[in-house]
């Protein structure tokens, strides 16, 4: 009697040591394939099973009698005996929240009965496998997210690199731009192209939506815009062709329509030509005159198959100032209160900054003060153009 009890105790110790070693091996890796393979090999070896597999994965171990594998995958019973003479046990593996990860199915000859300690070993190993599988899934998601973050960081560098880094030297004028995305990449677009005869063509655009999809549309818009500018097309023609091109891209592109403010500055004539394609009104301030709000003359690019755009021209007197912006500048919130277009206009009319760069710095400080630390949910871009107050009027 004492000998039998001692032998039983020794067997339990051996089984416990085997379980500890099995747990160590299973948790020695965070690669899902390795976790599954290690767990199945340990089970078959320690319990001398015919085979075992995880129901949700293609990994199997052992030779399956004809029809047994397909039968076990299709049958949801917890235990049973197959016609081929194999007995199976099915143990659900649950994650920390209690959701089902997969099932561990073990099978062995019907002529054999698993002892209680063998069943305990099987269930204990299944619990360890569940933890290891959940950890492996978390690792996979982490690796995938790190790859996404890396791609987004690279995309951000590309997007920010195409924003004009240096401003063109324009006799009698100064210019500054600023762009800030609310995510890694955004849908705002700014560009400046100097033409051979001295005219400066500029655009401030805002793709509907935010994030990567809008950024991709913005890059496509940039390519088409630059091609048309370099073909020396008039602003109205650029707007019209861009609209048709964008609309023809299909439904998804139409959901990502672009509001755009096109500008052509002729420094020698001190003349500003603009086409507003469904964009926010720009503000033109001239000393001694009322502020001009340059409103839209057509629909956003890509929203409708046809749109009749009109250009407008404005002479720029010495000291004239222009602000073009995206709606992220006006949609800055403090709780439920919006900064709004009226506040932006008031700021620009009263701003005493002597340069466009200083104006944008003051605007940024004003928005930060207003928002009181609230996170903003839209991209913000702006272009400011000054004519030198001391410059000589065009003949």
C-alpha positions as CSV (number, residue, x, y, z in Angstrom):
1,X,0.0,0.0,0.0
2,X,2.7,2.4,1.0
3,X,4.7,1.4,-2.1
4,X,1.7,2.2,-4.4
5,X,1.1,5.6,-2.8
6,X,4.8,6.4,-3.1
7,X,4.8,5.4,-6.8
8,X,1.6,7.5,-7.4
9,X,3.2,10.5,-5.7
10,X,6.4,10.0,-7.8
11,X,4.3,9.9,-11.0
12,X,2.5,13.1,-10.0
13,X,5.8,14.8,-9.4
14,X,7.1,13.7,-12.8
15,X,3.9,14.9,-14.4
16,X,4.2,18.2,-12.7
17,X,7.8,18.6,-13.8
18,X,6.7,17.7,-17.3
19,X,4.0,20.4,-17.2
20,X,6.4,23.0,-15.9
21,X,8.9,22.2,-18.7
22,X,6.1,22.2,-21.2
23,X,4.9,25.6,-20.0
24,X,8.5,26.9,-20.2
25,X,8.9,25.7,-23.8
26,X,5.5,27.1,-24.9
27,X,6.3,30.5,-23.4
28,X,9.8,30.6,-24.8
29,X,8.6,32.1,-28.1
30,X,6.1,34.7,-29.2
31,X,5.8,33.4,-32.8
32,X,2.4,31.8,-33.3
33,X,3.6,29.0,-35.5
34,X,6.2,28.0,-33.0
35,X,3.8,28.1,-30.1
36,X,1.3,25.8,-31.8
37,X,3.9,23.4,-33.0
38,X,5.6,23.1,-29.6
39,X,2.3,22.6,-27.8
40,X,1.2,19.8,-30.1
41,X,4.5,18.0,-30.0
42,X,4.5,18.1,-26.2
43,X,1.0,16.8,-25.9
44,X,1.5,13.9,-28.3
45,X,4.8,12.9,-26.7
46,X,3.8,13.2,-23.0
47,X,0.4,11.6,-23.3
48,X,1.3,9.2,-26.2
49,X,-1.6,10.4,-28.3
50,X,-2.4,9.4,-31.8
51,X,-2.5,13.1,-32.7
52,X,-3.7,16.6,-31.9
53,X,-4.5,19.9,-33.6
54,X,-5.9,23.4,-33.0
55,X,-9.2,23.7,-34.8
56,X,-8.7,27.3,-36.1
57,X,-5.3,26.7,-37.5
58,X,-3.9,24.4,-40.2
59,X,-1.2,22.9,-37.9
60,X,-1.6,19.2,-37.2
61,X,0.5,16.5,-35.6
62,X,0.4,12.8,-36.1
63,X,-1.1,10.5,-38.8
64,X,-4.8,10.9,-39.1
65,X,-6.9,7.8,-40.0
66,X,-8.9,8.2,-43.1
67,X,-11.7,10.8,-42.6
68,X,-10.9,11.6,-39.0
69,X,-9.4,15.0,-39.4
70,X,-12.3,16.3,-41.6
71,X,-14.8,14.7,-39.2
72,X,-13.2,16.4,-36.1
73,X,-13.1,19.8,-37.8
74,X,-16.7,19.6,-38.7
75,X,-18.0,18.0,-35.5
76,X,-18.4,20.4,-32.5
77,X,-18.9,17.8,-29.8
78,X,-16.6,17.9,-26.8
79,X,-15.8,14.1,-26.9
80,X,-16.7,11.0,-28.8
81,X,-15.5,7.9,-30.7
82,X,-15.1,7.8,-34.5
83,X,-15.8,4.8,-36.6
84,X,-12.1,4.4,-37.2
85,X,-11.7,3.5,-33.6
86,X,-10.3,6.8,-32.3
87,X,-11.5,8.7,-29.2
88,X,-11.3,12.4,-29.2
89,X,-11.4,15.2,-26.6
90,X,-12.1,18.8,-27.5
91,X,-11.0,21.6,-25.1
92,X,-11.9,25.2,-25.8
93,X,-9.1,27.8,-25.4
94,X,-10.3,31.2,-24.1
95,X,-8.6,34.6,-23.9
96,X,-8.5,36.8,-20.9
97,X,-11.9,38.2,-21.7
98,X,-13.4,34.8,-22.0
99,X,-13.7,34.9,-25.8
100,X,-12.9,31.7,-27.7
101,X,-9.5,31.6,-29.4
102,X,-9.7,28.1,-30.8
103,X,-10.2,24.5,-29.7
104,X,-7.6,22.0,-28.9
105,X,-8.6,18.5,-30.2
106,X,-6.7,15.5,-29.0
107,X,-7.3,11.9,-30.1
108,X,-6.2,8.4,-29.1
109,X,-7.2,4.8,-29.6
110,X,-10.7,3.9,-28.2
111,X,-9.1,0.9,-26.5
112,X,-7.3,3.3,-24.2
113,X,-8.6,5.4,-21.3
114,X,-6.8,8.7,-20.2
115,X,-6.0,8.7,-16.5
116,X,-7.2,11.6,-14.3
117,X,-3.7,13.1,-14.1
118,X,-3.4,12.8,-17.9
119,X,-6.6,14.7,-18.4
120,X,-5.4,17.3,-15.9
121,X,-2.2,17.6,-17.9
122,X,-4.1,18.1,-21.1
123,X,-6.3,20.8,-19.6
124,X,-3.4,22.5,-17.9
125,X,-1.4,22.6,-21.1
126,X,-4.4,23.9,-23.0
127,X,-4.6,26.8,-20.5
128,X,-0.9,27.6,-21.0
129,X,-1.3,27.4,-24.8
130,X,-4.3,29.8,-24.7
131,X,-2.1,32.4,-22.9
132,X,0.8,31.8,-25.3
133,X,-1.5,32.1,-28.4
134,X,-3.0,35.4,-27.1
135,X,0.5,36.7,-26.5
136,X,1.5,35.7,-30.0
137,X,-1.6,37.5,-31.4
138,X,-0.7,40.6,-29.5
139,X,2.9,40.4,-30.8
140,X,1.7,40.1,-34.4
141,X,-0.6,43.1,-34.0
142,X,2.2,45.1,-32.4
143,X,4.6,44.2,-35.3
144,X,1.9,45.1,-37.8
145,X,1.2,48.4,-36.1
146,X,4.9,49.3,-35.9
147,X,5.1,48.7,-39.7
148,X,2.1,51.0,-40.2
149,X,3.6,53.6,-38.0
150,X,6.9,53.4,-39.9
151,X,5.0,53.7,-43.2
152,X,3.0,56.7,-41.9
153,X,6.2,58.4,-40.6
154,X,7.8,58.0,-44.1
155,X,4.6,59.3,-45.8
156,X,4.7,62.3,-43.4
157,X,8.3,63.1,-44.4
158,X,7.3,62.9,-48.1
159,X,4.3,65.1,-47.7
160,X,6.1,67.7,-45.6
161,X,9.0,67.7,-48.1
162,X,6.7,68.9,-50.9
163,X,5.5,71.8,-49.0
164,X,7.6,74.8,-50.2
165,X,10.6,74.9,-48.0
166,X,11.9,78.3,-49.2
167,X,9.9,81.2,-50.5
168,X,10.5,82.7,-53.9
169,X,12.3,86.1,-53.9
170,X,9.6,88.4,-55.4
171,X,10.7,92.1,-55.8
172,X,8.4,94.2,-53.6
173,X,6.6,91.2,-52.0
174,X,7.1,88.7,-49.2
175,X,5.4,85.4,-48.7
176,X,5.0,82.7,-46.1
177,X,3.1,79.4,-45.7
178,X,2.3,77.1,-42.8
179,X,0.8,73.6,-42.8
180,X,0.0,71.5,-39.8
181,X,-1.7,68.0,-40.0
182,X,-3.9,66.7,-37.2
183,X,-2.7,63.1,-38.0
184,X,0.6,61.8,-39.4
185,X,-0.5,62.9,-42.9
186,X,-3.3,65.2,-44.0
187,X,-5.4,66.4,-46.8
188,X,-4.3,70.0,-47.0
189,X,-2.2,71.0,-49.9
190,X,0.0,74.1,-50.5
191,X,2.2,74.8,-53.6
192,X,4.0,77.6,-55.2
193,X,5.3,77.5,-58.8
194,X,7.5,80.3,-60.3
195,X,6.9,80.7,-64.1
196,X,9.6,81.6,-66.6
197,X,8.3,85.2,-67.2
198,X,8.1,85.9,-63.4
199,X,4.5,85.2,-62.5
200,X,4.0,83.2,-59.4
201,X,1.2,80.6,-59.4
202,X,0.0,79.4,-56.0
203,X,-2.7,77.1,-54.6
204,X,-4.1,76.3,-51.2
205,X,-6.2,73.2,-51.3
206,X,-8.2,71.1,-48.8
207,X,-9.2,67.5,-49.7
208,X,-12.5,66.3,-48.1
209,X,-11.7,64.1,-45.1
210,X,-8.4,63.6,-43.3
211,X,-5.6,61.1,-43.0
212,X,-3.9,58.9,-45.5
213,X,-6.7,58.6,-48.1
214,X,-6.9,62.4,-48.3
215,X,-3.2,62.7,-48.5
216,X,-3.1,60.3,-51.5
217,X,-5.7,62.4,-53.3
218,X,-3.7,65.6,-52.4
219,X,-0.6,64.1,-54.1
220,X,-2.5,63.2,-57.2
221,X,-3.9,66.8,-57.2
222,X,-0.4,68.2,-57.0
223,X,0.8,66.2,-60.0
224,X,-2.0,67.4,-62.2
225,X,-1.8,71.0,-60.9
226,X,1.9,71.3,-61.6
227,X,1.5,69.7,-65.1
228,X,-1.1,72.3,-66.0
229,X,0.7,75.2,-64.5
230,X,3.9,74.2,-66.4
231,X,1.7,74.0,-69.6
232,X,1.0,77.8,-69.0
233,X,-2.8,77.3,-68.9
234,X,-5.0,80.1,-67.5
235,X,-6.3,79.7,-64.0
236,X,-9.9,79.1,-65.1
237,X,-8.7,76.4,-67.5
238,X,-6.7,74.7,-64.8
239,X,-9.7,74.7,-62.5
240,X,-12.0,73.4,-65.2
241,X,-9.7,70.6,-66.3
242,X,-8.8,69.6,-62.8
243,X,-12.5,69.3,-62.0
244,X,-13.2,67.0,-64.9
245,X,-10.1,64.9,-64.3
246,X,-10.9,64.4,-60.6
247,X,-14.6,63.6,-61.2
248,X,-13.6,61.0,-63.9
249,X,-11.6,59.1,-61.3
250,X,-14.8,57.5,-60.0
251,X,-17.1,57.5,-56.9
252,X,-14.3,57.2,-54.3
253,X,-12.4,60.2,-55.7
254,X,-15.7,62.2,-55.8
255,X,-16.1,61.6,-52.0
256,X,-12.6,63.1,-51.7
257,X,-13.4,66.3,-53.6
258,X,-11.0,69.3,-53.2
259,X,-11.7,72.9,-52.3
260,X,-9.0,74.9,-53.9
261,X,-7.9,78.6,-54.0
262,X,-5.8,79.3,-57.2
263,X,-3.7,82.4,-57.3
264,X,-1.6,84.0,-60.0
265,X,0.6,86.9,-58.8
266,X,2.0,89.2,-61.6
267,X,4.7,91.2,-59.7
268,X,5.5,93.6,-62.5
269,X,1.8,94.6,-62.9
270,X,1.1,94.4,-59.1
271,X,-1.9,92.3,-60.1
272,X,-3.5,89.4,-58.3
273,X,-5.7,86.9,-60.2
274,X,-7.7,84.3,-58.3
275,X,-10.1,81.4,-58.8
276,X,-11.9,80.2,-55.7
277,X,-13.1,76.6,-56.3
278,X,-15.5,76.1,-53.4
279,X,-12.9,77.2,-50.9
280,X,-13.2,79.4,-47.8
281,X,-13.2,83.1,-48.6
282,X,-9.8,84.7,-48.6
283,X,-9.1,88.1,-47.0
284,X,-7.5,90.9,-48.9
285,X,-6.7,94.0,-46.8
286,X,-5.6,97.2,-48.5
287,X,-4.6,100.3,-46.4
288,X,-7.4,102.8,-46.4
289,X,-10.0,100.5,-47.9
290,X,-12.5,97.9,-46.7
291,X,-11.4,94.3,-46.4
292,X,-12.4,92.2,-49.4
293,X,-13.6,88.7,-48.9
294,X,-12.8,86.7,-52.0
295,X,-15.7,84.1,-52.2
296,X,-16.1,81.0,-54.2
297,X,-16.9,81.3,-57.9
298,X,-17.5,77.6,-58.5
299,X,-17.9,74.2,-56.9
300,X,-15.1,72.2,-55.3
301,X,-12.9,70.3,-57.7
302,X,-14.3,66.8,-58.4
303,X,-17.7,67.3,-56.8
304,X,-19.7,67.7,-60.0
305,X,-19.0,66.8,-63.6
306,X,-19.1,70.4,-64.8
307,X,-18.6,73.7,-63.1
308,X,-18.3,77.2,-64.5
309,X,-15.4,78.8,-62.7
310,X,-14.7,82.6,-62.9
311,X,-11.5,84.4,-62.2
312,X,-11.3,87.8,-60.4
313,X,-8.4,90.3,-60.5
314,X,-7.3,92.7,-57.8
315,X,-4.7,95.4,-58.0
316,X,-2.3,95.2,-55.1
317,X,-1.5,98.6,-53.6
318,X,1.6,99.1,-51.4
319,X,0.9,97.6,-48.0
320,X,-1.8,95.2,-49.3
321,X,-2.1,91.9,-47.4
322,X,-3.7,88.6,-48.4
323,X,-4.6,85.6,-46.2
324,X,-5.7,82.3,-47.8
325,X,-6.4,79.4,-45.3
326,X,-8.1,76.0,-45.0
327,X,-11.1,75.6,-42.8
328,X,-9.0,73.9,-40.0
329,X,-8.1,77.5,-39.1
330,X,-11.7,78.5,-38.4
331,X,-12.7,75.1,-37.0
332,X,-10.6,75.3,-33.9
333,X,-12.7,74.6,-30.8
334,X,-12.7,75.5,-27.2
335,X,-15.2,73.0,-25.8
336,X,-18.3,73.5,-28.0
337,X,-17.3,77.0,-29.1
338,X,-15.7,77.5,-32.6
339,X,-13.1,80.1,-33.4
340,X,-14.9,80.8,-36.6
341,X,-14.5,82.9,-39.7
342,X,-15.5,86.2,-38.1
343,X,-12.7,85.9,-35.5
344,X,-10.1,85.0,-38.1
345,X,-11.1,88.1,-40.2
346,X,-11.0,90.3,-37.1
347,X,-7.5,89.0,-36.3
348,X,-6.2,89.6,-39.8
349,X,-7.6,93.1,-40.1
350,X,-6.1,94.1,-36.8
351,X,-2.8,92.3,-37.0
352,X,0.2,94.6,-36.8
353,X,2.9,92.0,-37.7
354,X,5.4,93.4,-40.2
355,X,6.0,90.2,-42.1
356,X,4.0,87.2,-43.4
357,X,6.0,84.9,-41.1
358,X,5.3,87.0,-38.1
359,X,1.6,87.1,-39.0
360,X,1.4,83.3,-39.1
361,X,3.2,83.1,-35.8
362,X,0.7,85.5,-34.3
363,X,-2.2,83.6,-35.8
364,X,-0.9,80.3,-34.4
365,X,-0.5,81.9,-30.9
366,X,-4.0,83.3,-31.1
367,X,-5.5,79.9,-32.0
368,X,-3.6,78.1,-29.2
369,X,-4.8,80.7,-26.7
370,X,-8.3,80.3,-27.9
371,X,-8.3,76.5,-27.9
372,X,-7.0,76.4,-24.3
373,X,-5.3,73.1,-24.9
374,X,-8.2,71.3,-26.6
375,X,-7.1,68.8,-29.2
376,X,-8.0,69.8,-32.7
377,X,-9.4,67.5,-35.3
378,X,-8.6,69.1,-38.7
379,X,-5.6,70.0,-40.7
380,X,-4.6,73.7,-40.7
381,X,-2.9,75.5,-43.5
382,X,-2.4,79.1,-44.5
383,X,-0.7,81.4,-47.0
384,X,0.1,85.0,-46.3
385,X,1.2,87.5,-49.0
386,X,2.4,91.0,-48.3
387,X,3.2,93.8,-50.8
388,X,5.9,96.0,-49.4
389,X,4.4,99.3,-48.1
390,X,7.4,101.2,-49.6
391,X,7.4,99.5,-53.0
392,X,6.9,101.6,-56.1
393,X,3.5,101.3,-57.8
394,X,3.5,99.6,-61.2
395,X,3.5,102.0,-64.2
